[in-house]
Structures are given as C-alpha cells and as structure tokens.
Amino acid sequence: MADVVQLRLERMAEELEDLSKRGLFSRAELDSIVRNRREFEFRLKRPSPLKSDILAYIDYELNLDSLRQLRRRKILGQMKRNKKRNRKWKKSISDWAGVKRILGVFKMGTLRFKGDLELWFRYLEFCRERKDGRMKEALAQAIRYHPKVPGLWIYAAAWEFDHNLNAEAARALMQSGIRSCPKSEDLWIEYLRMELTYLNKLRVRKQTLGEIVPTGTDKWKDENKDSFMALNEKSDGNSSQDAFWKKGLLMLRVIYRGAVEAVPESFELRKKFLEILDAANLGDTNQLKEEVMDDLRRDFSKEEGFWNWFARVQIGDVKDLEGLSKDEAVSKINKAVEVYGEAIETLPTERMFSFYAQFWHDILHESGLDEIEIDFSASLLNVYQKAELAECLTEKLACDYIKSHVQIGKLEEARELAERLCSGAHFSVSGEIWVLRVSVELKLVSMGEEKLESIFCLVKRAAENVPVSEAEDLWLLALKIFSNDKGYFDKLVKLAIFAIAKSSGGGATVARAIISSVLQKEGIKHARDMYKRFISLPRPSLDLFKFCIELEFNLAFLGNDKNALANVRKLYESALGFYSQDKELWRDYYLMETKVGTSETTNAVYWRARKTLKTDLNST
C-alpha cells in the first residue's frame, strides 16, 4: 500500500514544481500539500475507505484549486498593472491536474459507494460546472447503477437539452426514463415541459425571422412563407410548418395519454399537466386543455379535491380579486359558486361542505373586497345551513357556524344554534361546542347572580356529557369565571373532582389549574389539602404527581417550608405506587436525592430502582 501511495505522490512532482515555478505556492505550502495528500491517499487505500474520507479529500482539493485560481488572478492583475502585456500565462499541468485528481477521487468514490445518490449528484454537478468532457461518462454510469431513479433521467435529459442543445437526445433519454420508471409523475411532467419548451423556442425563432422581413415585400414573403411563418399562424394544409405544429401537438397528446395510462389514479398529475399547458400560453393547445379537463370531470367527479380545485380555478388567487373591477370580481365569484353548487349536489359530503365554507371564508377575510352585490356573510351562513340540513356538519364546521353568527353580531341566533347543537346527539359530547355556548352566554347575560347560576348550570350539563380530558378549555374558562366567587368555586371544585374521578386518570390540566388558583389565593396549606384530594382519587395521573412534586421541591429549594422535602419524598413514593415501572420517575427521584439527600437515601433509591426495573438507571 505504501508503494502505491508513494508512486501516486511522485506523479504529482511535475504539478508541484509548476506551482512553485509560477509563484502560486511557497515551498513550505507545497510541503504541507504533500503531507495532506499523503494522509488522504493512505486513507483511501485502506481495505474499507470511508465516505467521509472521500468527501474530505474532495473538499480539500476543491479549496486548494480555488486558492490556486485566486492567486493566479492576483498575479495576472499585477502583470496588467505593470504593463507586462507581452508576457502571456500559458496553460500548464497545474491548471488541470487538480481537476483531474478530483474527478479521479469522485470516480473511485462512486464505484465504492454505488448506492449513494448524494455522491453521484455531487459528481455530476462537478462535471457540469467544470465542463471537462466527463459528463456523458458520469451520467451513463449513474443511470446504469440507478435506472429506477427518475431524478437521474431528468438530470441527463436537461443536460442534453440545455447544455448540448440536443432535443433528440433529451427526448430519447426521457422516453428511456419513462420505460424504466413508468409511475414517476415527475418524469411525465418534465417530459411535457421539455416538449413545450422546445415547441415554444421554435415558434419564437420563426416569429423573430418573420419580423425581420421588410414591409412591402408581401410577395417575397409569400414565396418564402415556410421559413418566416409563425407556428401558430394559420396556413394551408400543405405547409411544412403546419405539419410540424400538428406533429408537435400530437407529441403532447401522446405524452398526456401515456401519463394517464401509466398513472390513472393521479389527480395531481393531470392538474399539473393543465397548469403547464396554461403557462405555455400556446393557443393551439386549447383543444388538448379541453380534453384534459373533460377527462378530469369524468374520472374525478367523485372526489372533493377535484371540485374544490375546479371552483378555485374560476377565481385564481383570492387576493387578486381586489384589483379587478366590480363586474369582473362578481363574475368570477359567481362562476366559482356555480361550481360549488354543482359539487354539493353531486357530492354532498362533510369534506365538500368544508371546502365550500372555506371558500367563502377566504372571500370574506382575505380578498380585500367590500361586499359587492353579494352578501358574503349571508352566503357563508347559507353554506353552514345547507351542511346542517344535509347532516354534513363536522365539529369544525359547527364551531365556525357559531363563530360566524357572533362575528356579524347575531348573538341570539348564535345562542339558539349552540343550544340546538349541544342538545343533539352528534355534538352533545363536543367540548369545543360547549365552550362556545358558554362564551356566547357570557356575552348576552349581564354580570350577576343569575348569570353565574346559568353558567354553572351549563358547565354542570357539559360535565355530564363530555369527559374532562376533552373539555379542558371549558373547565379552564369556568375556573376563570368563578375564581372570585368562593361559593361557586367550591361547587366547581366538587364537580371537577367527580368528573376527574370518572375519567380514570385524565384531567391533570384541570387539577393543576385548581391547585394553582388555591395556592395563589389561599396559600400552600390549602393548596396541599387540595392536591391531596386529587391524588387520593382512583389512578391519579403521573403529570399531576410531577406537578405536585415540583411545587413542593421549589418550596424546599427556597427554604420557605421545612416540611416540603418530606412531602416531596411522600409524593414520589405515592407516584411509584402507581407507576413503579416508569424509569424516568425513578431517575427524577434519584437525581433529587443526589441534590438534597444524603448518600444513604441516594443509594437506597438507586438500588430499589435497579431491583424494580431490573436495569441500570443510567442505561438508555
């Protein structure tokens, strides 16, 4: 191995001598370069070289070559300033040896790590940037090892199309890629985009040639119309350009049909095809666009996403409506409404109504339009109403239905709606709907005993229907409302204790909020009494234990309470009675003892944990 490395280093002698002769690197720098290269070469000659060694070698050589080029430019600048124009910088071995070495390392790396696509693409990018002629070889190797990677076929076709200006070779690569990866949507899309770009370039070229014909030479232009006619210009059926354009459209149709046959279930693929055809802005593609749209309606009319997309196409970007005239904006909105109307008749589903409601929400809040001949709010409420009649109200739609009434000031209607929804079987267990109902009630009823009683009755009814874990926001709202009224607060605490006991381990958030409120208003003694009531319930949650432990530990740390540390240990022991296999709980207990306990208490917890868990606390 040492002999091979030494031979490779000796082959660098001419390059190093040239670098020194040209004044690009000093002798000391060259010695450092030799040492570094020797180290890299030894790494690469190991039985199993690492990818990191290959990348490090490449990065080193890239940085070295960048430094060489920087110093070369500096020397050329000095020569120019000293007016030594008669001296020319002829290319020599040092100008290409570094690139050649990098290519060699890349080649060795890609052969060693054939499956590493990131390395392959980095190799290809280097070949593309340096334009050294190795690109075809690198692409051929990459595709041979990875024929099922669409990105490589696209990269190769793009290189032929953009760099070599070889449309035929690019087309052949795309077709080969599609044969290897027929299900790749990206390949089909890029194939269509490439053909459209090619046709557009030819059209622009012909239009440009036609524009340079002097005016008044119609006869001459007619005689040479094959050379000067724009591709989208009408002609008789015998024109070669007309035949070419028909051939181009036929190619686009073949690509589209092939894509549909290969991936018939993809709505996104056809939608992307249509977007590309629209962006191409070629009038002759209108027939193909109509064909794509007809196929979409035929194959995807039972999918909500199609109808939502089709309706949104009618208006484009909602934010752009503000810049239109009133008539144009109304026309676009009405077209979209017609589509949505057909959609909810064809497909009356929860998702379809959600899309329709979101459309009106966007018009109302994002379009920047004042209500122009259309009552946006009424239209939105009408959608919710239709969804309710069709029994397609989701929880989100129901919440938005109530909120919409509130936003436009219809509080009584919002109250009646919330009451109706909470009374129905479908939303009686929705904590979010109950929160909205209480919120509406707060807005309507003036503060006083009557209001508190009505709100408490609502919370009580909600507690009977909704598990505490699904109505935490409602409980927190209720605690906020009743925090300053001890009588109702105590009744709410009793109600919460009953609800948490019924929930089998849930409601930690509600319990923490109650304990924190008691601590703030009545002090630690009453807070301890309160948390003891909660942890005495069946199967208290681990989160609640941790909250109480943190509360007591903070008191012990501050030294405000001499009983706090003993309470921390009691809480840990109580928690371990329920959660003895929780490793994190044991670890927290152990770490607490290491901070504030003695060596005896620390060791006791450690060995108990090992015995219970049958593993070391420090193991992962």
KOLLOMAR-889965 format. One record per residue (C-alpha): x, y, z; chain; residue in one letter. Coordinates in pm, whole numbers, plus 50000, padded with zeros to 5 digits. Layout:
BEGIN
NODE    px    py    pz unit code
NODE     X     Y     Z    A    A
...
END
This chain:
BEGIN
NODE    px    py    pz unit code
NODE 50000 50000 50000    A    M
NODE 50284 50240 50086    A    A
NODE 50445 50177 49746    A    D
NODE 50123 50264 49565    A    V
NODE 50082 50584 49766    A    V
NODE 50444 50681 49706    A    Q
NODE 50403 50623 49332    A    L
NODE 50095 50848 49323    A    R
NODE 50281 51120 49512    A    L
NODE 50578 51100 49273    A    E
NODE 50340 51154 48981    A    R
NODE 50246 51486 49142    A    M
NODE 50603 51617 49125    A    A
NODE 50566 51793 48791    A    E
NODE 50247 51966 48905    A    E
NODE 50407 52080 49232    A    L
NODE 50713 52208 49051    A    E
NODE 50491 52407 48817    A    D
NODE 50302 52560 49111    A    L
NODE 50631 52668 49264    A    S
NODE 50774 52798 48935    A    K
NODE 50471 53017 48872    A    R
NODE 50484 53159 49225    A    G
NODE 50142 53025 49323    A    L
NODE 50261 52840 49635    A    F
NODE 50572 52862 49850    A    S
NODE 50796 52562 49928    A    R
NODE 50653 52540 50281    A    A
NODE 50299 52536 50143    A    E
NODE 50392 52266 49894    A    L
NODE 50537 52054 50174    A    D
NODE 50206 52090 50360    A    S
NODE 50014 51991 50044    A    I
NODE 50227 51677 50006    A    V
NODE 50171 51579 50370    A    R
NODE 49795 51625 50342    A    N
NODE 49771 51436 50016    A    R
NODE 49979 51150 50157    A    R
NODE 49743 51125 50452    A    E
NODE 49434 51124 50226    A    F
NODE 49587 50870 49989    A    E
NODE 49662 50633 50277    A    F
NODE 49302 50667 50398    A    R
NODE 49167 50581 50053    A    L
NODE 49393 50277 50023    A    K
NODE 49251 50114 50332    A    R
NODE 49051 49792 50275    A    P
NODE 48726 49977 50354    A    S
NODE 48765 50350 50295    A    P
NODE 48501 50572 50450    A    L
NODE 48274 50802 50254    A    K
NODE 48374 51085 50490    A    S
NODE 48741 51036 50385    A    D
NODE 48647 51063 50017    A    I
NODE 48442 51378 50073    A    L
NODE 48716 51530 50289    A    A
NODE 48973 51469 50013    A    Y
NODE 48743 51624 49752    A    I
NODE 48674 51927 49970    A    D
NODE 49046 51973 50035    A    Y
NODE 49131 51963 49664    A    E
NODE 48843 52196 49577    A    L
NODE 48962 52451 49831    A    N
NODE 49318 52413 49708    A    L
NODE 49215 52468 49347    A    D
NODE 49008 52772 49445    A    S
NODE 49313 52918 49621    A    L
NODE 49527 52847 49312    A    R
NODE 49281 53029 49087    A    Q
NODE 49261 53324 49329    A    L
NODE 49639 53364 49334    A    R
NODE 49655 53322 48958    A    R
NODE 49410 53610 48912    A    R
NODE 49614 53821 49152    A    K
NODE 49935 53760 48957    A    I
NODE 49762 53838 48627    A    L
NODE 49631 54162 48779    A    G
NODE 49982 54261 48888    A    Q
NODE 50118 54184 48540    A    M
NODE 49849 54404 48387    A    K
NODE 49924 54691 48625    A    R
NODE 50298 54660 48549    A    N
NODE 50215 54671 48177    A    K
NODE 50380 54337 48107    A    K
NODE 50128 54253 47840    A    R
NODE 50386 54078 47630    A    N
NODE 50402 53803 47889    A    R
NODE 50123 53551 47849    A    K
NODE 50002 53296 48100    A    W
NODE 50013 52974 47907    A    K
NODE 49817 52680 48039    A    K
NODE 50030 52413 48202    A    S
NODE 49991 52100 48408    A    I
NODE 49894 52283 48728    A    S
NODE 49588 52429 48556    A    D
NODE 49420 52093 48502    A    W
NODE 49592 51848 48738    A    A
NODE 49377 51945 49038    A    G
NODE 49051 51896 48847    A    V
NODE 49176 51563 48711    A    K
NODE 49260 51447 49065    A    R
NODE 48916 51548 49196    A    I
NODE 48748 51358 48913    A    L
NODE 48958 51054 48997    A    G
NODE 48852 51066 49362    A    V
NODE 48487 51109 49260    A    F
NODE 48511 50814 49024    A    K
NODE 48667 50596 49292    A    M
NODE 48406 50709 49545    A    G
NODE 48106 50640 49322    A    T
NODE 48240 50295 49237    A    L
NODE 48296 50222 49606    A    R
NODE 47958 50365 49713    A    F
NODE 47743 50289 49410    A    K
NODE 47417 50327 49602    A    G
NODE 47491 50676 49734    A    D
NODE 47280 50910 49520    A    L
NODE 47402 51220 49701    A    E
NODE 47760 51139 49598    A    L
NODE 47653 51069 49240    A    W
NODE 47473 51401 49209    A    F
NODE 47770 51584 49357    A    R
NODE 47992 51415 49098    A    Y
NODE 47755 51517 48818    A    L
NODE 47736 51876 48939    A    E
NODE 48116 51899 48945    A    F
NODE 48136 51766 48587    A    C
NODE 47870 52014 48476    A    R
NODE 48040 52313 48638    A    E
NODE 48392 52232 48513    A    R
NODE 48281 52131 48160    A    K
NODE 48570 51890 48129    A    D
NODE 48402 51638 47899    A    G
NODE 48341 51368 48160    A    R
NODE 47968 51439 48190    A    M
NODE 47845 51177 47944    A    K
NODE 48055 50906 48105    A    E
NODE 47940 51004 48457    A    A
NODE 47574 51016 48354    A    L
NODE 47596 50679 48181    A    A
NODE 47749 50522 48493    A    Q
NODE 47495 50682 48725    A    A
NODE 47199 50566 48515    A    I
NODE 47343 50217 48477    A    R
NODE 47361 50176 48854    A    Y
NODE 47033 50361 48927    A    H
NODE 46790 50310 48638    A    P
NODE 46491 50342 48873    A    K
NODE 46577 50692 48995    A    V
NODE 46368 50944 48796    A    P
NODE 46585 51236 48903    A    G
NODE 46885 51099 48713    A    L
NODE 46691 51064 48388    A    W
NODE 46558 51419 48428    A    I
NODE 46908 51549 48503    A    Y
NODE 47055 51375 48198    A    A
NODE 46778 51497 47966    A    A
NODE 46809 51852 48098    A    A
NODE 47184 51845 48035    A    W
NODE 47135 51732 47675    A    E
NODE 46857 51983 47617    A    F
NODE 47009 52290 47784    A    D
NODE 47385 52232 47752    A    H
NODE 47422 52034 47431    A    N
NODE 47109 52181 47267    A    L
NODE 47026 51828 47154    A    N
NODE 46649 51792 47174    A    A
NODE 46651 51447 47010    A    E
NODE 46894 51305 47267    A    A
NODE 46697 51465 47551    A    A
NODE 46374 51314 47416    A    R
NODE 46535 50970 47390    A    A
NODE 46656 50993 47750    A    L
NODE 46311 51096 47871    A    M
NODE 46150 50805 47688    A    Q
NODE 46404 50561 47830    A    S
NODE 46342 50702 48175    A    G
NODE 45966 50656 48137    A    I
NODE 46016 50296 48030    A    R
NODE 46224 50238 48344    A    S
NODE 46001 50443 48578    A    C
NODE 45652 50448 48424    A    P
NODE 45488 50550 48754    A    K
NODE 45706 50856 48807    A    S
NODE 45488 51165 48789    A    E
NODE 45793 51391 48788    A    D
NODE 45924 51226 48471    A    L
NODE 45595 51268 48285    A    W
NODE 45566 51630 48394    A    I
NODE 45923 51718 48296    A    E
NODE 45881 51538 47963    A    Y
NODE 45577 51751 47880    A    L
NODE 45752 52066 47999    A    R
NODE 46056 51989 47783    A    M
NODE 45847 51931 47468    A    E
NODE 45651 52251 47526    A    L
NODE 45973 52446 47578    A    T
NODE 46111 52304 47254    A    Y
NODE 45798 52397 47058    A    L
NODE 45792 52743 47211    A    N
NODE 46157 52805 47121    A    K
NODE 46091 52709 46761    A    L
NODE 45784 52931 46748    A    R
NODE 45976 53229 46886    A    V
NODE 46257 53169 46638    A    R
NODE 46019 53164 46343    A    K
NODE 45835 53469 46467    A    Q
NODE 46166 53653 46500    A    T
NODE 46269 53557 46148    A    L
NODE 45930 53670 46018    A    G
NODE 45964 54006 46189    A    E
NODE 46285 54096 46006    A    I
NODE 46120 54080 45663    A    V
NODE 46090 54440 45533    A    P
NODE 45743 54584 45493    A    T
NODE 45608 54599 45138    A    G
NODE 45760 54262 45041    A    T
NODE 45445 54054 45080    A    D
NODE 45504 53873 44751    A    K
NODE 45854 53775 44853    A    W
NODE 45731 53676 45198    A    K
NODE 45458 53461 45046    A    D
NODE 45713 53286 44832    A    E
NODE 45920 53211 45144    A    N
NODE 45640 53158 45394    A    K
NODE 45774 52822 45508    A    D
NODE 46075 52997 45655    A    S
NODE 45905 53302 45801    A    F
NODE 45562 53190 45922    A    M
NODE 45492 53184 46295    A    A
NODE 45397 52842 46422    A    L
NODE 45054 52945 46545    A    N
NODE 44970 53121 46219    A    E
NODE 44702 52964 46000    A    K
NODE 44816 52811 45675    A    S
NODE 44703 52571 45414    A    D
NODE 44729 52205 45495    A    G
NODE 45038 52160 45278    A    N
NODE 45262 52390 45479    A    S
NODE 45563 52215 45631    A    S
NODE 45533 52439 45936    A    Q
NODE 45167 52349 45975    A    D
NODE 45265 51983 45954    A    A
NODE 45537 52040 46210    A    F
NODE 45298 52209 46451    A    W
NODE 45048 51926 46416    A    K
NODE 45327 51682 46487    A    K
NODE 45418 51881 46798    A    G
NODE 45060 51878 46926    A    L
NODE 45041 51508 46854    A    L
NODE 45353 51457 47066    A    M
NODE 45196 51648 47355    A    L
NODE 44880 51439 47328    A    R
NODE 45083 51117 47322    A    V
NODE 45267 51224 47639    A    I
NODE 44942 51310 47812    A    Y
NODE 44776 50983 47712    A    R
NODE 45081 50784 47819    A    G
NODE 45084 50956 48158    A    A
NODE 44713 50888 48214    A    V
NODE 44757 50523 48119    A    E
NODE 45061 50483 48347    A    A
NODE 44920 50670 48649    A    V
NODE 44541 50674 48604    A    P
NODE 44468 50740 48970    A    E
NODE 44671 51061 49000    A    S
NODE 44462 51377 49004    A    F
NODE 44770 51587 49084    A    E
NODE 44948 51470 48767    A    L
NODE 44666 51581 48536    A    R
NODE 44622 51905 48725    A    K
NODE 44992 51976 48683    A    K
NODE 44967 51898 48312    A    F
NODE 44687 52151 48277    A    L
NODE 44883 52415 48470    A    E
NODE 45186 52364 48244    A    I
NODE 44973 52393 47929    A    L
NODE 44818 52715 48062    A    D
NODE 45157 52861 48147    A    A
NODE 45288 52779 47797    A    A
NODE 45032 53021 47652    A    N
NODE 45011 52845 47314    A    L
NODE 44673 52898 47156    A    G
NODE 44689 52571 46964    A    D
NODE 44685 52371 47289    A    T
NODE 44329 52478 47376    A    N
NODE 44185 52157 47235    A    Q
NODE 44425 51949 47444    A    L
NODE 44340 52153 47756    A    K
NODE 43970 52088 47698    A    E
NODE 44045 51720 47662    A    E
NODE 44236 51717 47992    A    V
NODE 43952 51900 48167    A    M
NODE 43690 51660 48026    A    D
NODE 43894 51364 48147    A    D
NODE 43925 51522 48491    A    L
NODE 43550 51566 48522    A    R
NODE 43489 51213 48402    A    R
NODE 43744 51040 48626    A    D
NODE 43743 51255 48941    A    F
NODE 43389 51388 48977    A    S
NODE 43354 51173 49290    A    K
NODE 43649 51339 49462    A    E
NODE 43603 51655 49668    A    E
NODE 43954 51776 49585    A    G
NODE 43869 51798 49215    A    F
NODE 43561 52015 49272    A    W
NODE 43745 52245 49511    A    N
NODE 44029 52287 49262    A    W
NODE 43791 52342 48971    A    F
NODE 43599 52611 49161    A    A
NODE 43918 52785 49272    A    R
NODE 44042 52789 48913    A    V
NODE 43748 53016 48827    A    Q
NODE 43876 53295 49054    A    I
NODE 44251 53233 49068    A    G
NODE 44421 53386 49371    A    D
NODE 44161 53532 49608    A    V
NODE 44388 53826 49690    A    K
NODE 44394 53929 49324    A    D
NODE 44018 53995 49323    A    L
NODE 44072 54331 49489    A    E
NODE 44245 54464 49178    A    G
NODE 43954 54377 48948    A    L
NODE 43654 54587 48859    A    S
NODE 43330 54517 49043    A    K
NODE 43174 54335 48748    A    D
NODE 43480 54117 48690    A    E
NODE 43505 54022 49057    A    A
NODE 43133 53939 49080    A    V
NODE 43153 53734 48760    A    S
NODE 43447 53527 48886    A    K
NODE 43287 53468 49227    A    I
NODE 42957 53364 49068    A    N
NODE 43135 53114 48842    A    K
NODE 43304 52959 49145    A    A
NODE 42973 52950 49332    A    V
NODE 42813 52766 49040    A    E
NODE 43083 52502 49056    A    V
NODE 43047 52462 49431    A    Y
NODE 42670 52442 49391    A    G
NODE 42707 52158 49142    A    E
NODE 42964 51996 49370    A    A
NODE 42743 51977 49681    A    I
NODE 42463 51834 49469    A    E
NODE 42691 51574 49313    A    T
NODE 42892 51505 49626    A    L
NODE 42716 51620 49948    A    P
NODE 42989 51522 50195    A    T
NODE 43140 51680 50504    A    E
NODE 43466 51749 50320    A    R
NODE 43287 51914 50026    A    M
NODE 43094 52147 50255    A    F
NODE 43418 52225 50438    A    S
NODE 43581 52331 50111    A    F
NODE 43279 52546 50020    A    Y
NODE 43275 52716 50360    A    A
NODE 43649 52781 50340    A    Q
NODE 43596 52945 50001    A    F
NODE 43350 53199 50144    A    W
NODE 43570 53247 50449    A    H
NODE 43863 53339 50221    A    D
NODE 43645 53575 50017    A    I
NODE 43520 53740 50335    A    L
NODE 43855 53779 50512    A    H
NODE 44135 53768 50250    A    E
NODE 44001 53912 49925    A    S
NODE 44008 54272 50046    A    G
NODE 43668 54325 49884    A    L
NODE 43376 54506 50034    A    D
NODE 43054 54314 49983    A    E
NODE 42975 54389 49617    A    I
NODE 42625 54287 49515    A    E
NODE 42684 53970 49718    A    I
NODE 42629 53938 50092    A    D
NODE 42942 53738 50179    A    F
NODE 42840 53672 50541    A    S
NODE 42492 53554 50441    A    A
NODE 42642 53331 50173    A    S
NODE 42875 53173 50427    A    L
NODE 42590 53114 50674    A    L
NODE 42388 52963 50391    A    N
NODE 42661 52705 50333    A    V
NODE 42659 52608 50702    A    Y
NODE 42281 52584 50694    A    Q
NODE 42288 52356 50391    A    K
NODE 42553 52140 50558    A    A
NODE 42335 52108 50869    A    E
NODE 42031 52011 50661    A    L
NODE 42240 51753 50473    A    A
NODE 42373 51622 50810    A    E
NODE 42726 51705 50698    A    C
NODE 42832 51935 50981    A    L
NODE 43171 51842 51122    A    T
NODE 43275 51969 51465    A    E
NODE 43493 52235 51300    A    K
NODE 43211 52344 51069    A    L
NODE 42971 52360 51363    A    A
NODE 43214 52576 51561    A    C
NODE 43269 52805 51263    A    D
NODE 42890 52823 51219    A    Y
NODE 42850 52960 51571    A    I
NODE 43152 53191 51541    A    K
NODE 43019 53337 51217    A    S
NODE 42697 53438 51389    A    H
NODE 42897 53602 51668    A    V
NODE 43126 53787 51425    A    Q
NODE 42834 53954 51249    A    I
NODE 42663 54039 51579    A    G
NODE 42381 53782 51570    A    K
NODE 42426 53675 51932    A    L
NODE 42073 53548 51990    A    E
NODE 42093 53332 51678    A    E
NODE 42434 53209 51795    A    A
NODE 42289 53113 52134    A    R
NODE 41996 52928 51976    A    E
NODE 42230 52747 51737    A    L
NODE 42474 52649 52012    A    A
NODE 42188 52524 52230    A    E
NODE 42045 52323 51939    A    R
NODE 42380 52167 51857    A    L
NODE 42461 52084 52221    A    C
NODE 42121 51921 52258    A    S
NODE 42168 51699 51953    A    G
NODE 42323 51358 51979    A    A
NODE 42610 51440 51745    A    H
NODE 42763 51740 51926    A    F
NODE 42647 51687 52285    A    S
NODE 42991 51538 52362    A    V
NODE 43191 51816 52194    A    S
NODE 43387 52019 52446    A    G
NODE 43460 52291 52189    A    E
NODE 43090 52345 52114    A    I
NODE 43016 52372 52488    A    W
NODE 43294 52631 52525    A    V
NODE 43135 52838 52250    A    L
NODE 42796 52806 52411    A    R
NODE 42930 52934 52743    A    V
NODE 43118 53215 52565    A    S
NODE 42801 53329 52386    A    V
NODE 42612 53316 52712    A    E
NODE 42874 53538 52874    A    L
NODE 42827 53798 52600    A    K
NODE 42448 53802 52637    A    L
NODE 42379 53784 53009    A    V
NODE 42473 54077 53232    A    S
NODE 42700 54003 53529    A    M
NODE 42519 53899 53843    A    G
NODE 42391 53604 54041    A    E
NODE 42163 53495 53760    A    E
NODE 42448 53489 53513    A    K
NODE 42674 53285 53743    A    L
NODE 42395 53037 53809    A    E
NODE 42317 52994 53437    A    S
NODE 42684 52948 53351    A    I
NODE 42732 52697 53631    A    F
NODE 42432 52500 53510    A    C
NODE 42580 52490 53161    A    L
NODE 42917 52370 53294    A    V
NODE 42741 52106 53501    A    K
NODE 42548 51983 53195    A    R
NODE 42870 51976 52993    A    A
NODE 43046 51777 53266    A    A
NODE 42770 51517 53250    A    E
NODE 42816 51476 52873    A    N
NODE 43182 51543 52794    A    V
NODE 43485 51365 52953    A    P
NODE 43705 51609 53140    A    V
NODE 44004 51530 52916    A    S
NODE 43809 51652 52610    A    E
NODE 43667 51964 52778    A    A
NODE 43976 52115 52942    A    E
NODE 43922 52454 52774    A    D
NODE 43569 52464 52916    A    L
NODE 43689 52386 53269    A    W
NODE 43964 52648 53247    A    L
NODE 43710 52905 53128    A    L
NODE 43479 52813 53414    A    A
NODE 43762 52845 53668    A    L
NODE 43835 53190 53534    A    K
NODE 43469 53291 53564    A    I
NODE 43418 53158 53919    A    F
NODE 43764 53230 54065    A    S
NODE 43639 53534 54259    A    N
NODE 43325 53372 54395    A    D
NODE 43417 53122 54669    A    K
NODE 43075 52961 54683    A    G
NODE 43062 52877 54311    A    Y
NODE 43436 52799 54307    A    F
NODE 43392 52534 54577    A    D
NODE 43096 52386 54392    A    K
NODE 43303 52382 54073    A    L
NODE 43588 52204 54255    A    V
NODE 43350 51933 54376    A    K
NODE 43216 51897 54024    A    L
NODE 43573 51873 53888    A    A
NODE 43673 51610 54144    A    I
NODE 43374 51399 54045    A    F
NODE 43448 51444 53672    A    A
NODE 43819 51357 53714    A    I
NODE 43737 51051 53924    A    A
NODE 43504 50935 53649    A    K
NODE 43770 50990 53379    A    S
NODE 44018 50729 53512    A    S
NODE 44346 50920 53513    A    G
NODE 44260 51222 53297    A    G
NODE 44206 51584 53390    A    G
NODE 44557 51666 53511    A    A
NODE 44542 52008 53345    A    T
NODE 44220 52096 53528    A    V
NODE 44355 51970 53860    A    A
NODE 44676 52173 53820    A    R
NODE 44476 52487 53741    A    A
NODE 44263 52442 54054    A    I
NODE 44566 52378 54277    A    I
NODE 44746 52684 54134    A    S
NODE 44440 52901 54192    A    S
NODE 44410 52784 54553    A    V
NODE 44783 52837 54610    A    L
NODE 44762 53191 54479    A    Q
NODE 44456 53289 54679    A    K
NODE 44480 53083 55000    A    E
NODE 44841 52974 55039    A    G
NODE 45037 52649 55049    A    I
NODE 44842 52488 55334    A    K
NODE 44514 52493 55142    A    H
NODE 44694 52402 54818    A    A
NODE 44832 52087 54989    A    R
NODE 44486 51996 55109    A    D
NODE 44359 52040 54757    A    M
NODE 44624 51831 54581    A    Y
NODE 44580 51556 54840    A    K
NODE 44213 51539 54741    A    R
NODE 44309 51494 54379    A    F
NODE 44586 51234 54427    A    I
NODE 44357 51032 54653    A    S
NODE 44126 50974 54355    A    L
NODE 44144 50640 54170    A    P
NODE 44452 50618 53946    A    R
NODE 44575 50981 53959    A    P
NODE 44777 51086 53654    A    S
NODE 45156 51092 53655    A    L
NODE 45151 51451 53527    A    D
NODE 44960 51556 53838    A    L
NODE 45215 51385 54065    A    F
NODE 45500 51561 53884    A    K
NODE 45327 51898 53922    A    F
NODE 45284 51847 54297    A    C
NODE 45643 51724 54332    A    I
NODE 45772 52034 54151    A    E
NODE 45560 52257 54374    A    L
NODE 45698 52105 54695    A    E
NODE 46055 52085 54565    A    F
NODE 46057 52458 54481    A    N
NODE 45947 52533 54835    A    L
NODE 46221 52305 54974    A    A
NODE 46483 52466 54750    A    F
NODE 46383 52816 54861    A    L
NODE 46384 52705 55225    A    G
NODE 46037 52850 55285    A    N
NODE 45892 52532 55429    A    D
NODE 46072 52276 55644    A    K
NODE 45816 52007 55562    A    N
NODE 45847 52048 55185    A    A
NODE 46132 51796 55135    A    L
NODE 45947 51529 55332    A    A
NODE 45639 51598 55121    A    N
NODE 45845 51557 54802    A    V
NODE 45955 51209 54917    A    R
NODE 45598 51116 55008    A    K
NODE 45477 51225 54666    A    L
NODE 45748 51024 54491    A    Y
NODE 45658 50718 54695    A    E
NODE 45288 50762 54619    A    S
NODE 45358 50806 54247    A    A
NODE 45578 50495 54241    A    L
NODE 45293 50302 54397    A    G
NODE 45103 50357 54072    A    F
NODE 45389 50391 53822    A    Y
NODE 45662 50163 53954    A    S
NODE 45788 50075 53604    A    Q
NODE 45836 50434 53492    A    D
NODE 46212 50471 53455    A    K
NODE 46202 50850 53420    A    E
NODE 46017 50879 53751    A    L
NODE 46281 50668 53927    A    W
NODE 46558 50872 53765    A    R
NODE 46400 51200 53879    A    D
NODE 46369 51063 54233    A    Y
NODE 46733 50955 54229    A    Y
NODE 46856 51290 54092    A    L
NODE 46654 51475 54357    A    M
NODE 46824 51271 54631    A    E
NODE 47169 51337 54483    A    T
NODE 47099 51711 54511    A    K
NODE 46934 51741 54852    A    V
NODE 46954 51398 55015    A    G
NODE 47227 51201 55188    A    T
NODE 47441 50921 55048    A    S
NODE 47219 50671 55230    A    E
NODE 46892 50799 55082    A    T
NODE 47051 50828 54736    A    T
NODE 47184 50471 54743    A    N
NODE 46855 50340 54874    A    A
NODE 46661 50489 54584    A    V
NODE 46921 50366 54334    A    Y
NODE 46915 50004 54447    A    W
NODE 46538 49998 54479    A    R
NODE 46513 50127 54122    A    A
NODE 46754 49858 53994    A    R
NODE 46560 49587 54172    A    K
NODE 46223 49708 54043    A    T
NODE 46325 49792 53688    A    L
NODE 46584 49512 53655    A    K
NODE 46814 49755 53475    A    T
NODE 47059 50034 53550    A    D
NODE 46912 50384 53583    A    L
NODE 47188 50527 53363    A    N
NODE 47125 50287 53073    A    S
NODE 46920 50409 52777    A    T
END
